[in-house]
Amino acid sequence: RWTDHDMDVELDGPDVLPGRIKGGDDWYQGFLGARVSTRLGDRWRFIGRADYGYGGSDNDALHLTAMLDYRFRNWGSAFFGYRYMDIDYEGSSYLYDARQQGPQLGISLYW
């Protein structure tokens, strides 16, 4: 997994000195995971995914996804679910430790 993160913050206000902060880094991680897809009926399917990425003691990530998929035609389906990703990275001059989570919604097209 390759991550490229850039940050550009502009400071302005009555209690701070005006200025700009720039930072960022990019990094790679190997990861290992599993994915499961099982039918819940003629049109419904459960899809789950979990993986763990590791690029060193200060560079790891956990990614989890759970979705329900509804096949409405031969050519398409709609899915909804939840995604969670926890990233912990520490480079020589950049630190990124964050959790990203929330619902996901989309359409898959088949041909």
C-alpha positions in Angstrom: 0.0 0.0 0.0 1.3 3.4 -0.9 0.3 6.5 1.0 1.1 10.1 0.0 0.1 12.7 2.5 0.6 16.4 2.1 -0.3 19.2 4.6 -0.6 22.9 4.0 -1.9 25.0 6.9 -2.3 28.8 6.8 -2.3 30.6 10.2 -4.2 33.8 10.5 -6.1 35.2 13.5 -6.0 37.6 16.4 -4.1 35.3 18.7 -1.5 33.8 16.3 1.3 35.2 14.1 0.4 34.9 10.4 2.3 32.2 8.6 2.1 29.0 6.7 3.1 25.4 7.7 3.8 22.8 5.0 4.7 19.2 5.6 4.1 15.7 4.4 5.6 12.4 3.4 4.9 9.3 1.4 5.4 5.7 2.4 4.9 2.1 1.4 3.5 -0.8 3.4 3.3 -4.5 2.7 0.0 -5.9 3.9 -1.8 -9.2 4.5 -5.5 -9.7 4.7 -8.6 -11.7 4.0 -11.8 -11.1 2.2 -15.1 -13.0 2.4 -18.1 -12.8 0.1 -21.1 -14.9 0.9 -24.7 -15.0 -0.6 -27.5 -14.1 1.7 -30.3 -14.9 -0.9 -30.9 -14.5 -4.6 -30.0 -10.8 -4.7 -28.1 -10.1 -1.4 -24.5 -10.6 -0.6 -22.3 -9.9 2.4 -18.8 -8.7 1.7 -16.2 -8.3 4.4 -12.5 -7.4 4.3 -9.7 -7.1 6.9 -6.0 -6.3 6.4 -3.0 -5.3 8.4 -0.2 -3.3 6.8 3.3 -3.2 8.2 6.3 -1.1 7.1 8.4 -1.1 10.3 7.8 -0.5 14.0 6.6 3.0 13.4 4.6 2.3 10.3 1.5 0.1 10.5 -2.2 0.2 9.5 -5.4 -1.7 10.2 -8.2 -1.6 7.6 -11.7 -3.2 8.1 -14.8 -3.1 5.8 -18.2 -4.7 6.0 -20.8 -4.3 3.3 -24.2 -5.5 2.0 -24.6 -5.7 -1.7 -28.0 -5.8 -3.5 -27.9 -7.1 -7.1 -30.8 -5.2 -8.8 -30.0 -6.3 -12.5 -27.5 -8.6 -14.3 -25.4 -5.5 -15.0 -25.4 -3.8 -11.6 -25.7 -3.8 -7.9 -25.8 -1.2 -5.1 -23.8 -1.6 -1.9 -23.6 0.1 1.5 -21.5 -0.6 4.6 -19.0 0.8 7.0 -15.2 1.3 6.7 -12.6 1.7 9.4 -8.9 2.5 8.9 -6.3 3.2 11.6 -2.9 4.5 10.3 0.2 5.1 12.5 3.3 6.4 10.7 6.4 8.1 11.9 9.0 9.3 9.4 12.2 11.2 9.9 10.4 14.6 10.1 6.7 13.7 9.8 4.2 12.0 12.1 0.7 10.8 11.0 -1.5 9.0 13.5 -5.2 8.9 12.5 -8.4 6.9 12.4 -10.7 7.3 9.4 -14.1 5.7 9.6 -17.6 6.1 8.3 -20.3 4.8 6.0 -19.8 3.9 2.4 -22.2 3.7 -0.5 -21.8 2.9 -4.1 -22.8 1.2 -7.3 -21.0 -1.7 -9.0 -21.4 -2.2 -12.8 -20.7 -5.6 -14.4 -20.0 -6.3 -18.1 
